């Protein structure tokens, strides 16, 4: 296990973070509350989307933590900007707790969660080891100290991470779903081609969605395809699933429905019964 200690508190450089607290809070119905800008990031001369903060969560200390895939202290030198992890207080005060260097601690963080041990865990790219680049899972204290927990083979992308009820971490790669123990030991959960987003349901099983459809996966690795996306009617891309109080799973698809570029919202039961709830028109209801 490699360890990197790298704490930096530079000025924050990214795009606009708008009303994230409203998204996280149990707010009233949409349209009844005005949005409030808590903190505005400076994208400067680059496209704002390249610096957009993401993956905001409220940690056990009451503060919000998030990441910026791009940005960092190398901007002034005209170097490749590897990304940051930041803390935001409830009043919108932002502090960068870690700036990636593009070296042994990699670059471009893309996912962030808080685990039961109180630390942040995330995914980043390109940690350098004897000229080899790979995706990796990192552990970070709330003060910004980073440790690489597990590095994946060269060329293997990792795109999702969660901590399940058994205390282990699970995520998706370019290949399939993996299990990682807190000490960084990784094994494959299933041989099925399962990727995309992942969540653990009320029944203890995992539910995931990728470009091919919605699937269920037990902790033991039993894979079931709940719904397959037809080439035209349903999706080229589906966003993450959420499970509602009724026990059903809900999600949204892009490039779907009668107007292929606008998307739709769907419901699927844990047994696989599929219902399209809304097809976006691209008009007053927008699109996905």
Order of alpha helices (4+ residues) and beta strands (2+ residues): beta-beta-alpha-beta-beta-beta-beta-beta-beta-beta-beta-beta-beta-beta-beta-beta-beta-beta-beta-beta-beta-beta-beta-beta-beta
